[in-house]
Amino acid sequence: MISPEDPRFSGMNKSERAYHLLKERITRNEYAPGHRLVLSTLADTLGSSVVPVREAIRRLEAEGLVDYVPNVGPRVAMVNDHMYVDCMQLTAILEGAATALAAPYMQEPELAKARELNEKMQMSLGAFDPREFTTLNRKFHQTLFKRCPNQDLVELIEVQWERLNYLRESTFAFVPDRAETSVAEHEKLLAMISAGADPEYIEKLARQHRLHTLEKYLQARNQ
């Protein structure tokens, strides 16, 4: 279990530390969906008073990771397909916008790194590991919008990614045949960025890329 003494949380105030600790425990499934969040117990566990824990839970509730049940109190939000679909749709919009904004500022080092990551994804298809592929995929897209001038937009994407990690450990575990097509779409996206294509077209490609994964998942679920 992640410890309150973890050096990553040093320098944070009590509310920030409580928020990040609880969020990590939720997204790593240390606190599973439906787990009751008892303020006094959490405060003792985190070594703080109830006040910063309450503030942290409010933030997590706003992000959709916690919900409030009348006569029960806060609990880790239950996983459902509706939440996953909403999150994927929103992520598609945000990633498309951030990739388009970053494209004019991308330099060859970022493009080379993205190509390298996509090549690793291509090579991993033979002995497919959904978790590893998902990690590489995330790094690939982070590289594409690294130079996005709107950091608020980037932070919103990070929030959605954390929600996706909680909702599905790896979408590619559900639709492994999507991986190969995803790599091909990455190559097209990189080619368009390298060629200086219109940002609106790049945004469309990036958005559709994420939505194609969602469509594949929904098709598999309904079979």
C-alpha positions in Angstrom: 0.0 0.0 0.0 1.2 3.5 -0.8 2.5 5.2 2.3 1.8 8.8 3.5 5.6 8.9 4.1 6.2 8.5 0.3 8.8 11.1 -0.6 6.8 12.1 -3.7 4.3 13.8 -1.4 6.8 15.8 0.7 6.3 19.5 0.6 2.6 19.2 0.0 0.0 20.6 2.4 -2.2 18.2 4.2 -5.1 18.6 1.8 -2.9 18.0 -1.3 -1.2 15.0 0.3 -4.6 13.5 1.3 -5.9 14.1 -2.3 -3.0 12.5 -4.0 -2.7 9.5 -1.6 -6.4 8.7 -1.9 -6.4 9.2 -5.7 -3.5 6.8 -6.1 -5.1 4.2 -3.8 -8.3 4.4 -5.9 -6.7 4.3 -9.3 -4.5 1.4 -8.3 -7.5 -0.4 -6.9 -6.2 -0.5 -3.3 -9.6 1.0 -2.6 -11.9 -1.0 -4.8 -15.2 0.3 -6.4 -17.8 0.5 -3.7 -15.3 0.9 -0.9 -16.7 3.1 1.9 -14.5 6.2 2.6 -14.9 6.7 6.4 -13.4 10.1 7.1 -12.1 9.4 10.6 -10.5 6.1 9.6 -8.8 7.8 6.6 -7.6 10.6 8.7 -6.0 8.2 11.1 -4.5 6.2 8.2 -3.1 9.4 6.5 -2.0 10.9 9.8 -4.1 14.0 9.5 -7.3 15.6 10.8 -10.7 15.0 9.1 -10.7 18.4 7.4 -8.1 17.8 4.7 -9.6 14.4 4.0 -13.0 15.9 3.5 -11.5 18.5 1.1 -9.7 15.7 -0.8 -12.9 13.6 -1.1 -14.7 16.6 -2.5 -12.1 17.0 -5.3 -12.3 13.3 -6.1 -16.0 13.5 -6.2 -15.8 16.3 -8.8 -13.5 14.0 -10.9 -16.0 11.2 -10.8 -13.8 8.8 -8.7 -16.0 9.1 -5.6 -19.7 9.4 -5.2 -21.9 10.2 -2.2 -24.6 7.7 -1.1 -27.4 9.1 1.2 -27.2 7.5 4.7 -24.0 5.8 3.8 -21.5 8.6 2.9 -18.7 8.8 0.3 -17.5 5.7 -1.4 -15.3 4.8 -4.3 -17.5 5.2 -7.5 -18.8 2.0 -9.0 -17.4 1.1 -12.4 -19.9 1.0 -15.3 -19.8 1.1 -19.1 -21.6 4.5 -19.2 -18.8 6.1 -17.2 -16.2 4.5 -19.5 -17.9 5.7 -22.7 -18.3 9.3 -21.4 -14.6 9.3 -20.3 -13.4 8.0 -23.7 -15.5 10.5 -25.6 -14.2 13.4 -23.5 -10.6 12.2 -23.8 -10.9 12.0 -27.6 -12.0 15.6 -27.7 -9.3 16.8 -25.3 -6.4 14.8 -26.9 -7.5 15.9 -30.4 -7.4 19.6 -29.4 -4.0 19.3 -27.5 -2.3 17.4 -30.3 -3.5 20.0 -32.9 -2.2 22.9 -30.7 1.1 21.2 -30.1 1.7 20.1 -33.7 3.2 23.4 -35.0 5.7 23.5 -32.1 6.9 19.9 -32.3 10.6 19.5 -33.1 12.5 16.5 -34.5 13.5 15.1 -31.1 9.8 14.7 -30.1 8.9 13.2 -33.5 11.9 10.8 -33.2 10.8 9.8 -29.7 7.2 9.2 -30.9 8.4 7.1 -33.8 10.6 5.0 -31.5 7.7 4.4 -29.1 5.4 3.4 -32.0 8.1 1.0 -33.2 8.2 -0.6 -29.8 4.4 -1.0 -29.9 4.7 -2.6 -33.3 7.4 -5.0 -32.1 5.3 -5.9 -29.0 2.4 -7.2 -31.1 3.8 -10.7 -31.5 3.9 -11.4 -27.7 1.1 -9.1 -26.9 0.9 -7.7 -23.3 -2.1 -5.3 -23.0 -0.6 -3.5 -20.0 2.7 -2.9 -21.6 1.1 -1.8 -24.8 -1.2 0.6 -22.9 1.9 2.1 -21.1 3.7 2.7 -24.4 0.5 4.1 -26.0 0.2 6.6 -23.2 3.8 7.7 -23.6 3.3 8.0 -27.3 0.4 10.4 -26.9 2.1 12.4 -24.2 5.0 13.0 -26.6 2.6 14.2 -29.3 1.1 17.0 -27.1 4.1 17.7 -25.0 4.5 21.1 -26.5 0.8 22.1 -26.2 0.8 25.7 -25.1 -2.4 25.3 -23.1 -1.3 23.5 -19.9 -4.8 23.5 -18.4 -5.8 21.4 -21.3 -3.0 18.9 -20.7 -3.9 18.7 -17.0 -7.5 17.9 -18.0 -6.2 15.0 -20.2 -4.2 13.7 -17.3 -7.3 13.7 -15.1 -9.2 11.7 -17.7 -6.4 9.2 -18.1 -6.4 8.6 -14.4 -10.1 7.9 -14.6 -9.5 5.5 -17.6 -6.9 3.7 -15.6 -9.5 3.2 -12.8 -12.3 2.2 -15.1 -10.3 -0.2 -17.3 -6.8 -1.4 -16.5 -6.3 -1.8 -20.3 -8.8 -1.3 -23.0 -6.6 -3.4 -25.2 -7.1 -6.4 -22.9 -10.8 -6.3 -24.1 -10.0 -5.7 -27.8 -6.4 -6.9 -28.5 -7.0 -6.9 -32.3 -7.4 -3.1 -32.1 -3.6 -2.8 -31.2 -2.3 -3.4 -34.8 -4.7 -0.9 -36.3 -3.9 1.6 -33.6 -0.2 1.5 -34.5 -1.0 2.1 -38.2 -3.1 5.1 -37.2 -0.2 6.4 -35.1 2.0 6.3 -38.2 -0.5 8.3 -40.2 -0.8 10.9 -37.4 3.0 11.2 -37.2 3.2 11.6 -41.0 0.7 14.4 -41.0 2.4 16.3 -38.2 5.8 15.9 -39.9 4.3 17.2 -43.1 2.9 20.3 -41.4 -0.7 19.4 -42.1 -3.5 21.7 -41.2 -4.1 21.6 -37.4 -7.8 21.0 -37.8 -7.1 17.9 -39.8 -4.6 16.7 -37.2 -7.2 17.3 -34.5 -9.7 15.2 -36.5 -7.3 12.4 -36.9 -6.3 12.3 -33.2 -9.9 12.5 -32.1 -11.0 9.7 -34.4 -8.1 7.6 -33.4 -9.4 7.5 -29.8 -13.0 7.1 -30.9 -12.1 4.1 -33.1 -10.8 2.3 -29.9 -14.1 3.1 -28.2 -16.1 1.8 -31.2 -14.1 -1.4 -31.2 -14.7 -1.9 -27.5 -18.4 -1.3 -27.8 -18.6 -3.8 -30.7 -16.8 -6.4 -28.6 -19.1 -5.8 -25.6 -22.3 -6.2 -27.7 -21.3 -9.4 -29.4 
